[in-house]
Amino acid sequence: MKIVSSLRDETGSWGSFSRHLNDLIELANLGDESLRGDLETEISVLESDLEKRAFNTMFSGAYDHDDAILAIHAGAGGTDSQDWAGMLQRMYLRWAEDQGFHADILDTTLGEEAGVKSVTIAVGGKYAFGYLRSEKGVHRLVRLSPFDAAHRRHTSFALIEVLPQVSMDEADVEIQPADIKMDVFRSSGAGGQNVQKNATAVRLTHIPTGIVVTCQNERSQSQNREFAMKILRARLLELRTAERDEERAILRGEYTKAEWGSQIRSYVLHPYQMVKDHRTDHETGNSQAVLDGDLNGFMEAYLKSNPAK
């Protein structure tokens, strides 16, 4: 039913587009010069719509239509990297808001002085994973450190993970109840009285793989467990996909070990202003706009050069 509903919406949208186009053709064929201004405006709207539809055809991956789970982890660099992870959290929350997506923070580990050590965010919206898969990797920040008494230039790193938030019937992952160890504890976040008094936070450990996920977002214990299971399922799906990709690469003689590698994007705030994606060479000098959530240019450049397979 979910697939049927999605296809119905898609065909209905194209039907509306076709009717709009035919109406404009009929008006143009009237040859009435007084309609020229209105026709040019409507044609501009139609062209913009068509460009968006053409771009959306790049979301052809198995999970591109799904919601996403975005995880940010501070790298080496102490307080500066934790502050950088906090800046990235704000950037992606602003981007999600601008897109009309729903973003829900599931789990946060705060930094000692500033920022966060790690944060997990559920992002919901059409093609959320399709857009965000371009962000997976190491992000580097170069700036004058506000935490250095000498105000020297520092380089900070943070790792972005992006997972599809797939449902049980979509994911090719089977989780046996006996393979899961569940612990409950009090939320360490700034929640209401109910969060502080009751053990609502959930930690799940997948015994065969050792994967550990937590969720403590002010919801009930059952809701936290449901979200934790979604994250666990997504991580197991990513693990299985990575294993298959490695096997195929070995057969082709192209195997490269997956590890914390070089940055995919650099954000330079000093001595000049620039944000550059090292995979596509897309760049901008307006770094503040990017940090305020203006990411679509980078995402589109990546998706055009790396279509889903």
N, C-alpha and C positions, 0 to 999 in steps of 0.2 A: 504493500500500500504506500510505503514511503517513496518507492521508485515511481509508482504510478502517479502519485501526487506531484512529484518533481517534473516528470515528463509532461503532465497536463499543464503545469505552470509554464514550462518552456514552450510548448506548442501554442498555448494561448497567447504568450508574449509575441511570438513570431507572427501569429495571425493578426494581432493588433498592429504590428509594424507593417505588414502587407496591406492592410486596409488603409492605413494612414498614407502609404506610398501611392496607392491607387487613387485615393481622393485628391492628392496633389496633382497627379497626372491629369485627371479629369478637369480640374480647375485650370491647369496650364493650357489645356487644349481649347479652352474657351476663348483664348486670345484677348482677354480683358486686361488692358494695361493698368487699370486701377487696382488690380489684385497683385501686381508685381511685388510690392513691398511685403505684403503678408506671405506670399509664396516664398520669397527669399528667406524670410524668418523661419518659416516652417521647414524649408529644405535644410537650413543650418542645424535645426534641432534634430532632424532625421539623420543627417550626416554624423552628428555627435553620437547619437544612439547607435548607429551602425559601427562606428569605431570601437565603442565599448563592447558591442556584441562580438566583433572580430577579435578583440583582446581576450574575451572570455572563452573563446575556443581553445586557448592555450591551457585551460584548466581541464585537461583530459586524463590526469593521473587517477589512479584507483581511488584515492582518498581526497582529491582536491576539493570536492564539494562538501567535505566534512568540517565540523568545528575543529578547533586546534587546542593543544596544550602547549603553552610556551613556558620554558623554564630558563631562568637567568642565574648563572653561577659566577661569583667574583673569582678572579684568578689571583696569581701571585701579585703582591704589591700592597698588602695590608689595607690600611684605612682608605687609601686612594682607590684601590680596586673595588672595595665595598661601596664607596661613594659612587663610582662609575656604574656599578650594577644597579644602584638606586636610580641613577640618571636614566639608564636604559629602561628600567621599570616604568618610569614616568613617560618616557618617549613612546613606548608601545601602548600604554594606556591611553595616551593622547591620540595616537594613530587609530586605535580601535574606536574611540569616541567619534573621531572625524569620519570614519567609515560607516558609522551607524551600527557597529558591532557591540555585542554585550561582553564585557570583561569582568571576570570574577576571580579575585585572588584566593587561591586554595590553601597555600602554605607559605609562610615567610620565616626566615631566620635572619634576625636583625644583626647588623654589624655592631662592634663594640662601641665605636665612637660616632659613626655615621653610616648611612646607606644600608645595604643588606648583604648578607653572605650568599643567600639564595632565595629565590621566590618562584612560585609556580602559579601560573595564571591560566584560567580557562577562557578561551576566546570563542564566542559563538556568533555565527553569521554566515551568509552564503559565500562560499569559496574562502573561508577563513584560513584553512590549512593551505589551500592553493596559493594564497598571497604570502603567508608567513614562512612557507618552506624555503623561500629565498633568503631568510635571515639566519639560517642554521650555520653556526661556526663561531670563530673567535673574532671579537670586536675590540679594536685598540683605540685608546684615548691618549692624546698628547696634549698636555696643558701645564700651566704654572700651578703647582699644588697648593691648595688653600690649607693643607695640613702640615706644610713644611715651613718652619720658622724662617728659613732663608729664602722662601718663596722661589725655590728652584723648579725647573721643568721636570715633570715626571711622566712616565709612560705606564698606563694601566691596561689590564686585560680583563675581559669577561667572556664567558662561554654561553652561547645561546643554543638551547635545544628546542626543537619544534616537533611535536608528535601529533598524529591525527587522533581526534577524539571519536573513535569508532564505537559503534554499538555492538552488543554481544552477537547479533545475528550477522554482522558484517565482517567482523574480525576472524581471520583464520587462526584463532588462538584458543586452545582449550586449557582452562585452569581448573585443576582438581582441588576441591575444598581442603583435602589433606595436605596439600602443598603450601598452604597459606597459614602463617602465624600472625595473629592479630593482637596488638597491644593498644590499650586506651590510656589517655593521660589528659591532664588539664592543658588547655590552650595557653601558649606563652604569649599570644598576641594581645593587643588592646581591645578586648571585647567587652560585652556587658556583664552584669553580675552572674547570669546563668553560665557564661563561658568560664568564669573564674571558679565557680563553686562546683561545677560538674565536670566529670571526665568525658568531654565530647570529642576531643581530638583522637584521631585514629592513625596507627602506624601498621602497615602491612608488610610482611616479609615473605617473599617468594623463596621458599627453601631450596628448590633445585638450582636456581640461578643466583641466589643471594641478593636479588633486587629488593630495595627497601623504598617504600613510598609513604608519605605522610599527608594528612589533610586536617587542617584546623582553622576553618574559616567561619566560625561563629554559628554554624548550623548544628543540627542535632547529630548525635553519634551515628545514626543510621544513614543520614545524608552524607556525612563525612566518609563513611565506609563506601558508599556508592561512588563518590567521586574518586576515592583512593583506588577502587577497583578499575575505574576507567583509566586512570593514569597507569596502573600496573599493566592492564591489557595493552595499552598503547606502547609501553616500554618493551613488552615481550614481542609485540608485533614488529617493532623497530629492530630488535635483536635478531629475529628470524629473517627479516628482510636483509639485514647486513650480512648474515651468514650466507644467504643465497647469492648476494652480490659478490661476496668474496670467492665463493665456489666458481661462479661464472668467470670472474676475473682470472682465477688460477688456470682455468681451462683455456682461456685466451692468452695466457702468459703475461697478464697485465696486473698481477696482484700487487697492491700497495697496502701496507698495514694502516688500519684506521686508528688515528691517535690525535691528541691535542696538537694541532699543527699551526701553521702560520695564519695570520689574521686574514679574514675575508674582506674587512672594511676598516679603514682608519678614519678617525675623527680628530682633526688637528685644530686646536684652539690657540696655540702659540708655537712659533712666532707669527704665524699667519692663520687665516681661517679657511679650512677646506675639509670636506668629507669625500672620500674616494673609495669606491668599490674596486678591489683588486682583481675581481673575476671578470668584470665587464668594462672596466675603466670609466664607468659613469661617475661623474663628480660634480660638486657644486661648491661655491664659495660661501653660501649662506648656511653655515653650520648650525646657527641658532634655530632656523626654521626646521632643520632635520631633527634636532633634539626636541623640538616642539611637536614632532609627529609627522612631518612632511616626508614620508618614506616611499610614496607611490612611484616616483621616478626611478629609484633604485630597484624596487620590486619588479617593475615592468621591464627594465633593462635586463634583469636576470632571467625573467621568465621567457623573454623573447630569444635569449641566447641559450637557454636550457629548458626546452619544452619537455613536458612530462612524457615518460616512456611507458 
